Amino acid sequence: MKLTIFGATGRIGGHLLNWAAALPGLPEPLTGRELDVLRLIAAGKSNQRIARELVVTLDTVKKHVSHVLDKLGAANRTEAVTRARELRVIP
């Protein structure tokens, strides 16, 4: 049986797990919030829209986007989404 997990978090035995940490090719794991931001980027949302949906400030979203780009080794949002899909972080 093959199990594919797309950057999810979950609990096993009371321990919070970040499945992104286990993905090969990702030198530093994405946090749960970075995964949320990445999914919204992939959905074509603007920083302003992401901030509204996640109920955070625009500056916070910009910081998360910057971390996502750095961790995925991407120069822009399109590259980040492409890389994340290649690594099966997002569908």
C-alpha positions in Angstrom: 0.0 0.0 0.0 1.3 3.4 -0.9 0.5 6.4 1.4 1.0 9.9 0.1 0.7 12.8 2.5 0.7 16.3 1.2 2.3 18.5 3.9 -0.2 17.5 6.6 0.0 17.7 10.4 -1.4 15.2 12.7 -1.2 13.5 16.1 0.1 10.0 16.9 0.2 9.0 20.5 -0.4 12.6 21.6 2.6 13.8 19.6 2.1 16.6 17.0 3.8 15.6 13.8 4.7 17.8 10.8 4.7 15.4 7.9 6.6 17.9 5.7 9.7 17.2 7.9 9.9 13.7 6.5 9.9 14.7 2.9 13.2 14.0 1.0 14.5 17.0 -1.0 13.3 19.5 1.6 16.3 20.6 3.6 14.3 22.5 6.2 10.7 21.5 7.0 7.8 24.0 6.4 5.8 24.9 9.5 2.1 24.3 9.5 1.4 28.0 8.9 3.9 28.0 6.0 2.0 25.1 4.5 -1.2 27.0 4.9 0.3 30.0 3.1 1.8 27.7 0.4 -1.6 26.1 -0.3 -3.2 29.6 -0.6 -0.4 30.7 -2.9 -1.0 27.6 -5.1 -4.7 28.6 -5.2 -3.7 31.9 -6.7 -4.5 34.1 -3.7 -2.8 37.4 -3.2 -0.9 38.3 0.0 -3.8 40.6 1.0 -6.3 37.7 0.5 -4.1 35.3 2.4 -3.9 37.7 5.3 -7.7 38.1 5.4 -8.3 34.3 5.2 -5.7 33.5 7.9 -6.6 36.5 10.1 -3.0 37.8 10.2 -1.3 41.0 9.1 0.0 41.5 5.7 3.6 41.8 7.1 3.1 38.3 8.7 2.0 36.8 5.3 5.0 38.4 3.6 7.3 36.9 6.2 5.7 33.4 5.7 6.0 33.8 1.9 9.7 34.7 2.2 10.3 31.6 4.4 8.4 29.4 2.0 10.5 30.7 -1.0 13.8 30.2 1.0 12.9 26.7 2.2 11.9 25.6 -1.3 14.8 27.3 -3.0 12.4 29.3 -5.2 12.9 32.7 -6.6 9.2 33.4 -6.9 5.7 32.1 -6.0 5.3 30.2 -9.2 8.6 28.4 -8.7 7.6 27.7 -5.1 4.4 26.0 -6.1 6.1 24.0 -8.9 8.8 22.8 -6.5 6.3 22.0 -3.8 4.3 19.9 -6.2 7.5 18.1 -7.4 8.2 17.3 -3.8 4.6 16.3 -3.2 4.2 18.8 -0.4 1.0 19.9 -2.1 -1.2 18.2 -4.7 
